Amino acid sequence: MDKLIITGGKRLDGEIRISGAKNSALPILAATLLADEAVTICNLPHLHDITTMIELFGRMGIQPIVDERMNVEVDPRSITTLVAPYELVKTMRASILVLGPMVAHFGQAEVALPGGCAIGSRPVDLHIRGLQAMGAEITVDGGYIKAKAPEGGLRGAHFFFDTVSVTGTENILMAATLANGRTVLENAAREPEVVDLAECLIAMGADIQGHGTDTITINGVKRLHGARYSVMPDRIETGTYLVAAAATRGRVKLKETDPTILESVLLKLEEAGAHIETGKNWISLDMKGNRPRAVSLRTAPYPAFPTDMQAQFIAMNAVSDGVGTVVETIFENRFMHVQEMNRMGSKITIEGNTAIVTGVEKLKGAPVMATDLRASASLIIAALVADGDTLVDRIYHVDRGYECIEEKLQALGACIRRVPS
């Protein structure tokens, strides 16, 4: 199990390229199962979750063709089994996204109940109820979701999501593209990654309106054809490097990203004292050497402040001037990084779903352990501003969501290296 050793105290300064969005790439890869021709997906990030999804396709008899730029061609016509096995699904919650496409296109599916980060209950019942509303017969048996479409295929339905669910919206959206008749999804997720998936499906021939709002309407079509589609840039990776630069009082320019999908984060960074400029596909941040000001925030579904950026802002607040309160409304276990940061000398107290962060002038390097993907990023940011060396253990979490994180930070001047256990 690899570790990162980070020597803090250097201001980040430089330019890097942002990778494709993992949270967009995974549903888009799943969507290729709906086509009756080959589909090519471009700008995929080189991440463990992506290779797991490609391996899952291989287990199902599909042999994706990957080129040197991580463009992947998937031809679902070669599928030989409609089972997504536990040993792959257990490592990645997003594997549940193959359920809707397989039932819609092939009439049945058997998908293991998913695993992934331990950051709270993320039930799959919305996925199951949505497919049942479209006529699917579903049983959960031996740790597997077994689904079968009715005679003649899935039927269009009107479905209301009790709680906003990104993967739930994506799964039912994909299934609805090949259903008979019209499907209306209410209280649907509005995230940019949902919009990206819908745009890919439209490129494949789907009839979808309202994506990006809380009501999505899908008119089912007989078939989806091949297409070539490029995944959107990763807004959470973008935000993470911006926060890292702000915490270290540095300056960065991030290329091949999209400032329009990160407005809530950019506003909070400006509140912290960052000078931000944007272009069509770039963002620059400059702290002018100043210590950030503490900011208070509350996570909520898009377009509000993203839960996936909460931990990084706690790390910035830890060395900011003032006191910031961070309220987490999405996941109940998402302050697991706080205990580790307090070992580095931060002053953070937890009251229910609120973290109260009193900024200190300096953190101290210490051995720390990552507990989930975004907690890993926050510990790396804390290490960048700490005196001395910090050893971050269990960094397989960070490898699930950040492509080449140490190389990118090295390009910005950080003193960081990976060591094998």
HUHUNOR-V854276 format. One record per helix or strand of 3 or more residues. SS is the DSSP state (helix for helix, strand for strand). FROM is the first residue (numbers start at 0). TO is the last residue. If there is no record, write none. Layout:
BEGIN
SS FROM TO
SS FROM TO
END
This chain:
BEGIN
strand 2 6
strand 12 16
helix 21 33
strand 38 41
helix 47 58
strand 71 73
helix 75 77
helix 85 88
helix 92 105
strand 107 111
helix 124 132
strand 136 140
strand 143 147
strand 157 159
helix 165 176
strand 181 185
helix 191 202
strand 206 208
strand 214 218
strand 227 229
helix 234 246
strand 250 254
helix 258 260
helix 262 270
strand 274 277
strand 281 285
strand 296 298
helix 306 317
strand 322 326
helix 335 342
strand 346 350
strand 353 357
strand 366 368
helix 372 383
strand 388 392
helix 395 398
helix 404 410
strand 414 418
END
